[in-house]
Amino acid sequence: MTSNVGLSTPRGSGTSGYVQKNYAHLKPRDTASPYPKDFSTLRHKQRQPDAEILEHDRRRAIEVQVFELRDRLEDEGVDEDEIEMQTGALRTKLEEEGEKGRGKGAKAAADAKGLKSHQVHELAKAKIEESEKLRKALGIREDYEEGSHWKKAEERMRDGLKNEG
């Protein structure tokens, strides 16, 4: 045997001398409490979309449409100056529409169903807009904290016990 593991010789031991790991051995558990004391860490935090990535995707979609127009015009044999003029006009038109459309949340909410799972920033933005729309529809304040009703009830009960004692 090597490096002081196992028997020096398996002779007379009734075993082959093969050393195995004891998978039944349980390591002692850490003494930490199973539940965190700070409940603020348990609160749900909404994933915030990255504005730069959203802007990049918007501009990329514009450039894809511009490139498709350029490709189609080149296939038709249109003059290069005319192609530049038409693609420039399309680009400015799409950028203006994008600027106008930023303030509208209805379009983004309608498009949220068509988003793919890898478009996490677009999904996060759509989810925030959906949550905001629901909060307004239900009349929930912006500064509402989840579970605040129970905290108020507990404070009233403590005050009642203090007054009695």
LUMDO-946942 format. One line per 3 residues: number of its first residue (from 1); their letters; for each residue z, y, x of N, C-alpha, C. Coordinates in nm, 4 decimals, padded with zeros to 6 digits, always signed. Layout:
LUMDO-946942
NUM) A) Z:Y:X:Z:Y:X:Z:Y:X ~ ...
END
This chain:
LUMDO-946942
1) MTS) +00.0000:-00.1180:+00.0834:+00.0000:+00.0000:+00.0000:+00.0000:+00.1241:+00.0878 ~ -00.0595:+00.2296:+00.0348:-00.0691:+00.3526:+00.1132:+00.0224:+00.4601:+00.0570 ~ +00.0620:+00.5498:+00.1377:+00.1424:+00.6677:+00.1076:+00.2661:+00.6375:+00.0233
4) NVG) +00.3354:+00.5313:+00.0549:+00.4640:+00.4958:-00.0068:+00.4581:+00.4844:-00.1585 ~ +00.3500:+00.4355:-00.2126:+00.3379:+00.4183:-00.3560:+00.3392:+00.2687:-00.3847 ~ +00.4204:+00.2291:-00.4799:+00.4233:+00.0894:-00.5201:+00.5046:+00.0016:-00.4252
7) LST) +00.4786:-00.1268:-00.4294:+00.5505:-00.2244:-00.3468:+00.4926:-00.2269:-00.2067 ~ +00.5788:-00.2598:-00.1101:+00.5272:-00.2716:+00.0267:+00.4350:-00.3923:+00.0356 ~ +00.4675:-00.4955:-00.0396:+00.3799:-00.6113:-00.0506:+00.3999:-00.6728:-00.1885
10) PRG) +00.2949:-00.7149:-00.2534:+00.3098:-00.7720:-00.3871:+00.3598:-00.9161:-00.3844 ~ +00.3795:-00.9682:-00.2679:+00.4183:-01.1079:-00.2513:+00.5528:-01.1369:-00.3162 ~ +00.5568:-01.2361:-00.3995:+00.6806:-01.2794:-00.4619:+00.7261:-01.1911:-00.5763
13) SGT) +00.6523:-01.0897:-00.6132:+00.6963:-01.0001:-00.7191:+00.6430:-01.0426:-00.8554 ~ +00.5470:-01.1327:-00.8570:+00.4890:-01.1756:-00.9828:+00.3893:-01.0745:-01.0366 ~ +00.3475:-00.9785:-00.9539:+00.2482:-00.8794:-00.9967:+00.1344:-00.8787:-00.8969
16) SGY) +00.0293:-00.8091:-00.9323:-00.0823:-00.7972:-00.8395:-00.0604:-00.6817:-00.7420 ~ +00.0375:-00.5986:-00.7710:+00.0646:-00.4854:-00.6840:-00.0146:-00.3617:-00.7219 ~ -00.0971:-00.3701:-00.8266:-00.1775:-00.2553:-00.8696:-00.0871:-00.1514:-00.9329
19) VQK) -00.0985:-00.0269:-00.8908:-00.0132:+00.0813:-00.9376:-00.0876:+00.1589:-01.0469 ~ -00.0212:+00.1783:-01.1605:-00.0783:+00.2528:-01.2718:+00.0123:+00.3703:-01.3081 ~ -00.0474:+00.4688:-01.3714:+00.0292:+00.5830:-01.4205:+00.1014:+00.5402:-01.5479
22) NYA) +00.2246:+00.5857:-01.5642:+00.3015:+00.5552:-01.6840:+00.2672:+00.6579:-01.7914 ~ +00.1797:+00.6200:-01.8823:+00.1384:+00.7121:-01.9884:+00.2455:+00.7274:-02.0958 ~ +00.3444:+00.6430:-02.0983:+00.4498:+00.6514:-02.1982:+00.5594:+00.7498:-02.1583
25) HLK) +00.5573:+00.7941:-02.0335:+00.6602:+00.8867:-01.9865:+00.6398:+01.0233:-02.0532 ~ +00.7433:+01.0729:-02.1178:+00.7378:+01.2024:-02.1835:+00.8027:+01.3067:-02.0939 ~ +00.7309:+01.4127:-02.0694:+00.7879:+01.5208:-01.9901:+00.8827:+01.6005:-02.0778
28) PRD) +00.9887:+01.6547:-02.0203:+01.0811:+01.7344:-02.1015:+01.0106:+01.8587:-02.1550 ~ +01.0377:+01.8893:-02.2795:+00.9750:+02.0049:-02.3430:+01.0410:+02.1334:-02.2957 ~ +00.9685:+02.2407:-02.3034:+01.0266:+02.3688:-02.2678:+01.1294:+02.4077:-02.3747
31) TAS) +01.2219:+02.4901:-02.3364:+01.3322:+02.5246:-02.4262:+01.2998:+02.6467:-02.5115 ~ +01.1761:+02.6912:-02.5106:+01.1390:+02.8085:-02.5900:+01.1459:+02.7747:-02.7385 ~ +01.1757:+02.8759:-02.8179:+01.1844:+02.8529:-02.9618:+01.0442:+02.8264:-03.0166
34) PYP) +01.0344:+02.7445:-03.1195:+00.9022:+02.7092:-03.1710:+00.8325:+02.8243:-03.2421 ~ +00.9070:+02.9243:-03.2871:+00.8470:+03.0364:-03.3581:+00.8765:+03.1647:-03.2831 ~ +00.7810:+03.2525:-03.2744:+00.8041:+03.3770:-03.2007:+00.9017:+03.4680:-03.2755
37) KDF) +00.9790:+03.5413:-03.1997:+01.0751:+03.6346:-03.2588:+01.0065:+03.7635:-03.3034 ~ +00.8969:+03.7981:-03.2357:+00.8246:+03.9205:-03.2672:+00.7129:+03.8887:-03.3661 ~ +00.7315:+03.9279:-03.4912:+00.6342:+03.8945:-03.5941:+00.5123:+03.9857:-03.5927
40) STL) +00.5176:+04.0935:-03.5148:+00.4009:+04.1810:-03.5075:+00.2852:+04.1111:-03.4360 ~ +00.3163:+04.0114:-03.3528:+00.2095:+03.9371:-03.2862:+00.1393:+03.8429:-03.3825 ~ +00.2037:+03.8082:-03.4926:+00.1437:+03.7173:-03.5897:+00.0497:+03.7881:-03.6858
43) RHK) +00.0570:+03.9206:-03.6913:-00.0284:+03.9953:-03.7840:-00.1748:+03.9756:-03.7500 ~ -00.2553:+03.9735:-03.8534:-00.3994:+03.9587:-03.8348:-00.4570:+04.0879:-03.7789 ~ -00.5316:+04.0756:-03.6722:-00.5971:+04.1916:-03.6131:-00.7467:+04.1753:-03.6319
46) QRQ) -00.8070:+04.2733:-03.6962:-00.9506:+04.2695:-03.7232:-01.0272:+04.2903:-03.5936 ~ -01.1278:+04.2071:-03.5698:-01.2104:+04.2237:-03.4507:-01.2937:+04.3510:-03.4664 ~ -01.2847:+04.4368:-03.3658:-01.3576:+04.5631:-03.3699:-01.4938:+04.5454:-03.3030
49) PDA) -01.5995:+04.5901:-03.3697:-01.7324:+04.5773:-03.3091:-01.7516:+04.6780:-03.1969 ~ -01.8331:+04.6417:-03.0998:-01.8649:+04.7302:-02.9890:-01.9809:+04.8194:-03.0309 ~ -01.9570:+04.9495:-03.0361:-02.0581:+05.0446:-03.0833:-02.1812:+05.0454:-02.9936
52) EIL) -02.1615:+05.0270:-02.8638:-02.2749:+05.0266:-02.7717:-02.3674:+04.9079:-02.7973 ~ -02.3094:+04.7931:-02.8265:-02.3908:+04.6745:-02.8549:-02.4650:+04.6915:-02.9867 ~ -02.3976:+04.7474:-03.0862:-02.4646:+04.7721:-03.2146:-02.5814:+04.8690:-03.1971
55) EHD) -02.5598:+04.9742:-03.1182:-02.6661:+05.0717:-03.0933:-02.7812:+05.0071:-03.0164 ~ -02.7480:+04.9237:-02.9189:-02.8508:+04.8547:-02.8412:-02.9358:+04.7648:-02.9314 ~ -02.8709:+04.6894:-03.0199:-02.9444:+04.6009:-03.1112:-03.0337:+04.6807:-03.2062
58) RRR) -02.9841:+04.7951:-03.2526:-03.0636:+04.8796:-03.3421:-03.1885:+04.9311:-03.2700 ~ -03.1685:+04.9803:-03.1481:-03.2822:+05.0310:-03.0716:-03.3791:+04.9196:-03.0344 ~ -03.3247:+04.8027:-03.0068:-03.4104:+04.6889:-02.9725:-03.4978:+04.6507:-03.0916
61) AIE) -03.4429:+04.6506:-03.2113:-03.5204:+04.6193:-03.3312:-03.6330:+04.7213:-03.3508 ~ -03.6046:+04.8485:-03.3200:-03.7077:+04.9520:-03.3299:-03.8193:+04.9239:-03.2302 ~ -03.7815:+04.8926:-03.1063:-03.8816:+04.8675:-03.0027:-03.9648:+04.7431:-03.0325
64) VQV) -03.9067:+04.6440:-03.0974:-03.9826:+04.5249:-03.1355:-04.0916:+04.5622:-03.2352 ~ -04.0573:+04.6459:-03.3345:-04.1571:+04.6887:-03.4319:-04.2658:+04.7738:-03.3659 ~ -04.2261:+04.8601:-03.2730:-04.3225:+04.9444:-03.2027:-04.4165:+04.8570:-03.1187
67) FEL) -04.3602:+04.7573:-03.0514:-04.4426:+04.6702:-02.9685:-04.5403:+04.5881:-03.0534 ~ -04.4949:+04.5430:-03.1704:-04.5843:+04.4687:-03.2599:-04.7017:+04.5568:-03.3037 ~ -04.6740:+04.6836:-03.3347:-04.7815:+04.7760:-03.3718:-04.8767:+04.7956:-03.2548
70) RDR) -04.8228:+04.8166:-03.1349:-04.9052:+04.8366:-03.0154:-04.9940:+04.7141:-02.9912 ~ -04.9376:+04.5962:-03.0034:-05.0124:+04.4723:-02.9815:-05.1267:+04.4600:-03.0825 ~ -05.0968:+04.4901:-03.2079:-05.1994:+04.4809:-03.3126:-05.3118:+04.5818:-03.2887
73) LED) -05.2729:+04.7041:-03.2506:-05.3735:+04.8070:-03.2245:-05.4593:+04.7736:-03.1025 ~ -05.3990:+04.7152:-02.9983:-05.4759:+04.6757:-02.8806:-05.5750:+04.5653:-02.9144 ~ -05.5328:+04.4718:-03.0024:-05.6240:+04.3653:-03.0453:-05.7413:+04.4207:-03.1248
76) EGV) -05.7185:+04.5284:-03.1982:-05.8249:+04.5900:-03.2763:-05.9161:+04.6766:-03.1896 ~ -05.8763:+04.7047:-03.0652:-05.9583:+04.7820:-02.9732:-05.9466:+04.9317:-02.9916 ~ -05.8314:+04.9781:-03.0395:-05.8096:+05.1218:-03.0603:-05.7890:+05.1889:-02.9246
79) DED) -05.8299:+05.3153:-02.9135:-05.8183:+05.3932:-02.7913:-05.6702:+05.4074:-02.7503 ~ -05.6429:+05.4122:-02.6193:-05.5047:+05.4167:-02.5655:-05.4287:+05.5406:-02.6132 ~ -05.4953:+05.6556:-02.6208:-05.4297:+05.7786:-02.6668:-05.3879:+05.7659:-02.8135
82) EIE) -05.4729:+05.7043:-02.8935:-05.4417:+05.6838:-03.0352:-05.3241:+05.5856:-03.0514 ~ -05.3214:+05.4844:-02.9651:-05.2106:+05.3868:-02.9683:-05.0798:+05.4574:-02.9365 ~ -05.0784:+05.5393:-02.8312:-04.9571:+05.6121:-02.7926:-04.9112:+05.7047:-02.9046
85) MQT) -05.0053:+05.7701:-02.9706:-04.9705:+05.8620:-03.0785:-04.9085:+05.7861:-03.1969 ~ -04.9709:+05.6749:-03.2365:-04.9198:+05.5987:-03.3509:-04.7855:+05.5334:-03.3210 ~ -04.7706:+05.4761:-03.2003:-04.6425:+05.4124:-03.1659:-04.5313:+05.5164:-03.1543
88) GAL) -04.5635:+05.6343:-03.1004:-04.4634:+05.7423:-03.0921:-04.4195:+05.7876:-03.2300 ~ -04.5169:+05.7992:-03.3211:-04.4846:+05.8407:-03.4584:-04.3977:+05.7356:-03.5275 ~ -04.4324:+05.6076:-03.5072:-04.3524:+05.5000:-03.5682:-04.2105:+05.4991:-03.5113
91) RTK) -04.1999:+05.5176:-03.3795:-04.0683:+05.5158:-03.3150:-03.9788:+05.6280:-03.3695 ~ -04.0317:+05.7501:-03.3786:-03.9505:+05.8620:-03.4288:-03.9145:+05.8403:-03.5759 ~ -04.0071:+05.7861:-03.6541:-03.9796:+05.7599:-03.7957:-03.8661:+05.6578:-03.8111
94) LEE) -03.8728:+05.5495:-03.7327:-03.7691:+05.4457:-03.7412:-03.6339:+05.4972:-03.6906 ~ -03.6355:+05.5799:-03.5869:-03.5102:+05.6355:-03.5362:-03.4467:+05.7296:-03.6376 ~ -03.5273:+05.8091:-03.7056:-03.4744:+05.8980:-03.8102:-03.4167:+05.8173:-03.9259
97) EGE) -03.4861:+05.7106:-03.9645:-03.4347:+05.6244:-04.0714:-03.3027:+05.5598:-04.0287 ~ -03.2947:+05.5227:-03.9016:-03.1716:+05.4624:-03.8504:-03.0556:+05.5602:-03.8517 ~ -03.0829:+05.6855:-03.8181:-02.9784:+05.7878:-03.8209:-02.9316:+05.8136:-03.9631
100) KGR) -03.0254:+05.8168:-04.0583:-02.9879:+05.8371:-04.1985:-02.9113:+05.7175:-04.2519 ~ -02.9502:+05.5982:-04.2106:-02.8908:+05.4752:-04.2615:-02.7540:+05.4433:-04.2058 ~ -02.7120:+05.5144:-04.1006:-02.5805:+05.4852:-04.0417:-02.4664:+05.5129:-04.1370
103) GKG) -02.4800:+05.6166:-04.2177:-02.3732:+05.6534:-04.3094:-02.3644:+05.5618:-04.4299 ~ -02.4663:+05.4852:-04.4553:-02.4685:+05.4007:-04.5742:-02.4106:+05.2626:-04.5408 ~ -02.3063:+05.2228:-04.6120:-02.2459:+05.0919:-04.5886:-02.3057:+04.9842:-04.6760
106) AKA) -02.3737:+05.0204:-04.7839:-02.4280:+04.9215:-04.8777:-02.5371:+04.8380:-04.8121 ~ -02.6197:+04.9031:-04.7291:-02.7279:+04.8293:-04.6639:-02.6707:+04.7255:-04.5680 ~ -02.5684:+04.7638:-04.4911:-02.5090:+04.6718:-04.3943:-02.4400:+04.5564:-04.4648
109) AAD) -02.3741:+04.5844:-04.5774:-02.3062:+04.4779:-04.6499:-02.4070:+04.3797:-04.7078 ~ -02.5222:+04.4317:-04.7528:-02.6248:+04.3433:-04.8077:-02.6870:+04.2597:-04.6969 ~ -02.6989:+04.3162:-04.5769:-02.7572:+04.2438:-04.4649:-02.6597:+04.1443:-04.4027
112) AKG) -02.5328:+04.1538:-04.4332:-02.4322:+04.0672:-04.3714:-02.4581:+03.9208:-04.4022 ~ -02.5165:+03.8913:-04.5153:-02.5445:+03.7521:-04.5502:-02.6559:+03.6952:-04.4643 ~ -02.7434:+03.7801:-04.4150:-02.8546:+03.7342:-04.3334:-02.8234:+03.7287:-04.1848
115) LKS) -02.7016:+03.7622:-04.1455:-02.6671:+03.7631:-04.0039:-02.6417:+03.6215:-03.9529 ~ -02.6704:+03.6012:-03.8266:-02.6481:+03.4725:-03.7609:-02.5080:+03.4704:-03.7015 ~ -02.4583:+03.3515:-03.6707:-02.3216:+03.3390:-03.6195:-02.3052:+03.3995:-03.4806
118) HQV) -02.4144:+03.4133:-03.4037:-02.4028:+03.4712:-03.2704:-02.4009:+03.6238:-03.2734 ~ -02.4235:+03.6844:-03.3875:-02.4223:+03.8304:-03.3998:-02.2811:+03.8763:-03.4369 ~ -02.1871:+03.8534:-03.3461:-02.0461:+03.8753:-03.3768:-02.0133:+04.0217:-03.4035
121) HEL) -02.0781:+04.1136:-03.3360:-02.0464:+04.2553:-03.3563:-02.0975:+04.3032:-03.4920 ~ -02.2149:+04.2572:-03.5294:-02.2683:+04.2930:-03.6606:-02.1836:+04.2308:-03.7709 ~ -02.1407:+04.1063:-03.7494:-02.0537:+04.0402:-03.8477:-01.9199:+04.1120:-03.8596
124) AKA) -01.8654:+04.1538:-03.7458:-01.7370:+04.2244:-03.7473:-01.7497:+04.3576:-03.8206 ~ -01.8585:+04.4283:-03.7974:-01.8802:+04.5559:-03.8654:-01.8944:+04.5343:-04.0158 ~ -01.9700:+04.4325:-04.0538:-01.9884:+04.4024:-04.1959:-01.8569:+04.3615:-04.2603
127) KIE) -01.7743:+04.2868:-04.1883:-01.6446:+04.2427:-04.2408:-01.5509:+04.3617:-04.2588 ~ -01.5519:+04.4549:-04.1649:-01.4677:+04.5742:-04.1771:-01.5114:+04.6559:-04.2977 ~ -01.6429:+04.6734:-04.3147:-01.6924:+04.7494:-04.4289:-01.6586:+04.6802:-04.5600
130) ESE) -01.6675:+04.5472:-04.5614:-01.6328:+04.4709:-04.6821:-01.4839:+04.4844:-04.7138 ~ -01.3995:+04.4748:-04.6106:-01.2553:+04.4885:-04.6302:-01.2192:+04.6282:-04.6793 ~ -01.2859:+04.7284:-04.6236:-01.2599:+04.8668:-04.6643:-01.3004:+04.8884:-04.8099
133) KLR) -01.4130:+04.8313:-04.8476:-01.4614:+04.8424:-04.9853:-01.3632:+04.7743:-05.0821 ~ -01.3130:+04.6572:-05.0440:-01.2167:+04.5843:-05.1264:-01.0847:+04.6602:-05.1359 ~ -01.0396:+04.7168:-05.0219:-00.9147:+04.7929:-05.0213:-00.9239:+04.9110:-05.1171
136) KAL) -01.0387:+04.9815:-05.1149:-01.0569:+05.0956:-05.2048:-01.0642:+05.0506:-05.3495 ~ -01.1318:+04.9375:-05.3748:-01.1453:+04.8876:-05.5116:-01.0100:+04.8464:-05.5695 ~ -00.9232:+04.7914:-05.4867:-00.7913:+04.7483:-05.5331:-00.6876:+04.8597:-05.5280
139) GIR) -00.7231:+04.9728:-05.4693:-00.6314:+05.0867:-05.4634:-00.5194:+05.0681:-05.3636 ~ -00.5454:+05.0004:-05.2531:-00.4443:+04.9774:-05.1498:-00.4498:+05.0937:-05.0511 ~ -00.3324:+05.1476:-05.0186:-00.3259:+05.2590:-04.9245:-00.3717:+05.2151:-04.7848
142) EDY) -00.4190:+05.3113:-04.7064:-00.4627:+05.2808:-04.5699:-00.3452:+05.2426:-04.4806 ~ -00.2286:+05.3034:-04.5048:-00.1130:+05.2774:-04.4197:-00.0287:+05.1599:-04.4693 ~ -00.0813:+05.0823:-04.5648:-00.0075:+04.9680:-04.6181:+00.0120:+04.8627:-04.5097
145) EEG) +00.1349:+04.8124:-04.5013:+00.1678:+04.7086:-04.4054:+00.1977:+04.5807:-04.4817 ~ +00.1369:+04.4727:-04.4404:+00.1543:+04.3458:-04.5103:+00.3008:+04.3029:-04.5046 ~ +00.3572:+04.2658:-04.6195:+00.4955:+04.2211:-04.6272:+00.5953:+04.3338:-04.6394
148) SHW) +00.5507:+04.4569:-04.6561:+00.6433:+04.5699:-04.6627:+00.7307:+04.5631:-04.7884 ~ +00.6802:+04.5009:-04.8943:+00.7596:+04.4859:-05.0164:+00.8868:+04.4067:-04.9888 ~ +00.8739:+04.2998:-04.9119:+00.9908:+04.2159:-04.8828:+01.0893:+04.2892:-04.7940
151) KKA) +01.0400:+04.3715:-04.7024:+01.1304:+04.4492:-04.6175:+01.2121:+04.5477:-04.7002 ~ +01.1446:+04.6133:-04.7971:+01.2149:+04.7088:-04.8827:+01.3206:+04.6387:-04.9674 ~ +01.2863:+04.5212:-05.0206:+01.3817:+04.4465:-05.1020:+01.5018:+04.4027:-05.0182
154) EER) +01.4753:+04.3629:-04.8949:+01.5839:+04.3211:-04.8060:+01.6743:+04.4392:-04.7712 ~ +01.6163:+04.5553:-04.7486:+01.6960:+04.6748:-04.7186:+01.7830:+04.7139:-04.8379 ~ +01.7267:+04.7047:-04.9587:+01.8059:+04.7360:-05.0783:+01.9223:+04.6386:-05.0932
157) MRD) +01.8988:+04.5106:-05.0630:+02.0049:+04.4111:-05.0739:+02.1145:+04.4399:-04.9710 ~ +02.0771:+04.4767:-04.8484:+02.1757:+04.5090:-04.7446:+02.2578:+04.6312:-04.7845 ~ +02.1881:+04.7335:-04.8376:+02.2587:+04.8539:-04.8809:+02.3568:+04.8222:-04.9928
160) GLK) +02.3164:+04.7316:-05.0835:+02.4052:+04.6908:-05.1918:+02.5278:+04.6184:-05.1399 ~ +02.5110:+04.5334:-05.0364:+02.6248:+04.4616:-04.9782:+02.7169:+04.5577:-04.9034 ~ +02.6619:+04.6586:-04.8383:+02.7427:+04.7564:-04.7661:+02.8267:+04.8389:-04.8655
163) NEG) +02.7648:+04.8770:-04.9766:+02.8344:+04.9568:-05.0768:+02.9491:+04.8798:-05.1412 ~ +02.9321:+04.7477:-05.1580:+03.0380:+04.6661:-05.2184:+03.1544:+04.6462:-05.1219 ~ +03.1211:+04.6353:-04.9917:+03.2241:+04.6029:-04.8923:+03.2992:+04.7162:-04.8409
END
